[in-house]
Amino acid sequence: MSTLELNVALGARSYPIWIGTGLLGDTARWRGSVRGRHVLVVTNDLVAPLYLQQVADGLAGTEFSTLVLPDGEAHKTLDSVARVFAALAELKASRDATIIALGGGVIGDLAGFAAACWMRGIAFVQMPTTLLAMVDSSVGGKTAVDLPQGKNLVGAFHQPRAVVIDTGTLETLPQREFRAGLAEVVKYGALGDAEFFAWLEKHVHALQARDPRIVGEAIAACCRHKAAIVARDETEQGERALLNFGHTFGHALETAAGYGTLLHGEAVAIGMLLAARLSARLQRASAADSQRLEALLARCGLPTRRPAIDPEHLVDLMRLDKKNLSGQLRLILWRGVGHAEVVADVDAAAITQMLNTEAEQ
């Protein structure tokens, strides 16, 4: 596919999203987004052997270093961020330094958070290598790390200077990881674009087969949605919260199961279904739409049943969600495909009852 350029319109902090093949090696395109002479490339031990050299070759003339972290959600911690800080200190990185996040959502989140904190904020560039990171976490400036008590509880809003989406990296992405990314693709249709949802239903086989044209179109559609929402609501004061459809349930499932047991996208898939089923139970949407969502997720190869976790424990974990206000549960529910909404003060008993009923089916 030819390279597509989108823009996240945030005034002086606007930045490009480039989508195409071979972009990691297209130094002329992304090098201008690297600020200063000190550069730290943060990646993991699966991505580094595949793509680190391409990025390093583009950094000639800078003083750069690399930090290779272990792969996996279990390492999205403050300890890993401390390792980034130590690497920046060793590099003698000043306030005009740049961090390049080369990897999936875990690397992007923790490297971005480290960039937000080092000397009160330095530049960073996102180079996502997983489908999930390409369509969601690399765009929008949400950065965070996990605590044992919950997902993404420590973080900051810190926008990148550019997002470099080299779709060629998907060729080496394991099938389970690719399918997990499809959950976030489905999410965009489910929460606000019924036509895109129908397009996914039509092209799900081609997506599963990783048809380059269809995958590229899906990534571009998701990035357009995300960029537009972020431009209107950068710090999630309103509309941007809709992007968390399925995430309150999903994050609780990830935490309860143990980080890494469920991939983030797998947990989001189950979480979206639980949100849809709760919506039907509360008579906000039809059960038929829940069934339609379940069918699409199943065709994507995603789980549609939650692990055997005590419902009351899940609700307790959901109380730590960042969307909650004054102790009240706020969830993203829906009126049906393409129509998500923020619902305040959701009755915890109704959630527990729904989870118990769902477990019995």
Residue pairs with C-beta under 8 A, 6 or more apart in sequence:
1 19
1 20
1 21
1 167
1 212
1 213
1 216
2 20
3 18
3 19
3 20
3 23
3 26
3 29
4 18
4 19
4 20
4 216
4 220
5 16
5 17
5 18
5 19
6 16
6 17
6 19
6 220
6 223
6 224
6 227
7 14
7 15
7 16
7 17
7 227
8 14
8 15
8 16
8 17
8 139
8 140
8 159
8 227
8 230
8 231
9 227
9 231
10 159
10 230
10 231
10 234
13 159
15 33
15 159
15 160
15 161
15 162
15 163
16 33
16 162
16 163
17 139
17 162
17 163
17 165
17 223
17 227
18 29
18 30
18 162
18 163
18 164
18 165
19 134
19 165
19 167
19 216
19 219
19 220
19 223
20 26
20 165
20 166
20 167
20 216
21 166
21 167
21 168
21 212
22 166
22 168
23 29
23 30
23 164
23 165
23 166
23 168
24 51
24 54
24 55
24 58
24 127
24 164
24 166
24 168
24 169
25 54
25 57
25 58
27 57
27 58
29 164
30 58
30 125
30 162
30 164
31 58
31 59
33 123
33 125
33 161
33 162
34 59
34 62
34 98
34 100
34 123
34 125
34 161
35 96
35 97
35 98
35 123
35 161
36 62
36 94
36 96
36 97
36 98
36 122
36 123
37 62
37 63
37 96
38 62
38 63
38 64
38 88
38 91
38 92
38 93
38 94
38 96
38 97
38 98
39 59
39 62
39 63
39 64
39 65
39 97
39 98
39 99
39 100
40 64
40 65
40 66
40 67
40 84
40 87
40 88
40 91
40 93
40 97
40 98
40 99
40 100
41 52
41 55
41 56
41 59
41 64
41 65
41 66
41 67
41 99
41 100
41 102
42 66
42 67
42 69
42 84
42 87
42 99
42 100
42 101
42 102
42 103
42 107
42 110
42 111
42 114
43 51
43 52
43 66
43 67
43 68
43 69
43 101
43 102
43 103
43 107
44 68
44 69
44 70
44 71
44 72
44 75
44 103
44 104
44 106
44 107
45 68
45 69
45 70
45 71
46 71
47 71
47 102
47 103
47 104
47 107
47 129
48 66
48 68
48 102
50 129
50 169
50 172
51 102
51 129
51 166
51 169
52 66
52 68
52 102
55 100
55 102
55 127
56 64
56 66
63 91
64 91
65 87
65 90
65 91
67 83
67 84
67 87
69 75
69 80
69 83
69 107
69 110
71 106
72 106
72 259
72 260
73 106
73 146
73 254
73 259
73 260
73 263
73 264
74 259
74 260
75 106
76 106
76 109
76 110
76 145
76 146
76 259
77 110
77 145
77 146
78 145
78 147
78 154
80 110
80 145
81 110
81 113
81 114
81 117
81 145
84 99
84 110
84 111
84 114
84 118
85 114
85 117
85 118
88 97
88 99
88 114
88 118
91 97
93 118
93 122
94 119
95 119
95 120
95 122
96 122
96 123
97 118
97 122
97 123
98 122
98 123
98 124
98 125
98 161
99 111
99 112
99 114
99 115
99 118
99 122
99 123
99 124
99 125
100 111
100 124
100 125
100 127
101 107
101 108
101 111
101 112
101 124
101 125
101 126
101 127
101 128
101 138
101 160
102 127
102 129
103 127
103 128
103 129
103 130
103 133
104 128
104 129
104 130
104 132
104 133
104 177
105 128
105 130
105 132
105 133
105 136
105 137
105 138
105 264
108 126
108 128
108 133
108 137
108 138
108 143
109 137
109 142
109 143
109 144
109 145
109 152
109 155
110 143
110 145
111 124
111 143
112 124
112 126
112 141
112 142
112 143
112 158
112 160
113 143
113 144
113 145
113 154
113 155
113 156
113 158
115 121
115 122
115 123
115 124
115 143
115 158
116 143
116 156
116 157
116 158
117 156
121 158
123 160
123 161
124 158
124 160
124 161
125 160
125 161
125 162
125 163
125 164
126 133
126 138
126 139
126 160
126 162
126 163
126 164
127 163
127 164
127 166
128 134
128 137
128 138
128 163
128 164
128 165
129 166
129 169
129 170
129 173
130 170
130 173
130 177
130 178
130 181
131 170
131 173
131 177
131 178
131 180
131 181
131 182
131 184
131 185
131 215
131 219
132 177
132 180
132 181
132 183
132 184
132 264
132 265
133 181
134 165
134 167
134 170
134 181
134 219
134 222
134 223
135 181
135 184
135 185
135 188
135 218
135 219
135 222
135 223
135 226
136 184
136 187
136 222
136 226
136 243
138 160
138 163
138 165
139 163
139 223
139 226
139 227
139 230
140 159
140 226
140 230
140 234
140 240
141 157
141 158
141 159
141 160
141 230
141 234
142 152
142 155
142 157
143 155
143 156
143 157
143 158
144 151
144 152
144 153
144 154
144 155
144 156
145 152
145 154
145 155
146 152
146 153
146 255
146 259
147 153
147 154
149 255
149 320
150 251
150 252
150 255
150 317
150 320
150 321
151 251
151 254
151 255
152 251
152 322
153 320
153 322
157 234
157 235
159 234
163 223
165 219
165 223
167 212
167 215
167 216
167 219
170 178
170 210
170 215
171 210
173 181
175 301
176 263
177 263
178 210
179 208
179 265
179 266
179 300
179 301
179 302
180 263
180 264
180 265
180 266
180 302
181 265
182 207
182 208
182 265
182 300
182 301
182 302
183 246
183 265
183 266
183 268
183 269
183 272
183 297
183 300
183 302
184 222
184 265
184 268
185 200
185 207
185 218
185 219
185 222
186 197
186 200
186 269
186 272
186 293
186 296
186 297
186 300
187 243
187 245
187 246
187 268
187 272
188 196
188 221
188 222
188 225
188 226
189 195
189 196
189 197
189 198
189 199
189 200
189 337
189 338
190 197
190 245
190 246
190 272
190 276
190 293
190 334
190 337
190 338
190 340
191 242
191 243
191 245
191 332
191 334
191 338
191 340
192 225
192 242
192 338
192 339
192 340
193 221
193 225
193 338
194 337
194 338
194 339
195 338
196 221
196 225
197 296
197 337
197 338
199 221
200 207
200 218
200 296
201 296
201 299
203 214
203 218
204 296
204 299
204 300
205 299
206 214
207 214
207 215
207 218
207 300
208 299
208 300
208 301
226 243
229 239
229 240
229 242
229 243
230 240
232 239
232 240
233 239
233 240
234 240
238 342
241 323
241 330
241 332
241 342
242 332
242 340
242 341
242 342
244 323
244 332
245 272
245 275
245 332
245 334
245 340
246 268
246 269
246 270
246 271
246 272
246 273
246 274
246 275
246 332
247 268
247 271
247 332
248 271
248 275
248 318
248 321
248 323
248 331
248 332
249 267
249 270
249 271
249 272
249 274
249 275
249 314
249 318
250 264
250 267
250 268
250 269
250 270
250 271
250 272
251 267
251 271
251 317
251 321
252 314
252 315
252 317
252 318
252 321
253 262
253 267
253 270
253 271
253 306
253 307
253 309
253 314
254 261
254 262
254 264
254 267
255 317
256 307
256 309
256 313
256 314
256 317
257 267
257 307
257 309
261 307
262 270
262 303
262 307
265 302
266 302
266 303
269 297
269 300
269 302
269 303
269 304
270 303
270 304
270 305
270 306
272 293
272 297
273 290
273 293
273 294
273 297
273 304
274 306
274 354
274 355
274 358
275 331
275 332
275 333
275 334
276 285
276 289
276 290
276 293
276 333
276 334
277 287
277 290
277 354
277 358
278 331
278 333
278 346
278 350
278 351
278 354
279 285
279 290
279 333
279 334
279 335
280 286
280 287
280 289
280 290
281 350
281 353
281 354
281 357
282 333
282 350
284 333
284 334
284 335
284 343
285 333
285 334
285 335
285 336
285 339
286 336
289 334
289 336
289 337
292 337
293 337
294 304
297 304
298 304
306 355
306 358
306 359
308 359
311 351
311 352
311 355
311 356
311 359
312 352
314 355
315 348
315 351
315 352
315 355
318 329
318 351
319 327
319 329
319 348
321 329
321 330
323 330
323 331
323 332
323 342
324 330
325 344
328 344
328 345
328 346
329 345
329 346
329 348
329 351
330 342
330 343
330 344
330 345
330 346
331 342
331 343
331 346
332 340
332 341
332 342
332 343
333 340
333 341
333 343
333 346
334 340
334 341
335 341
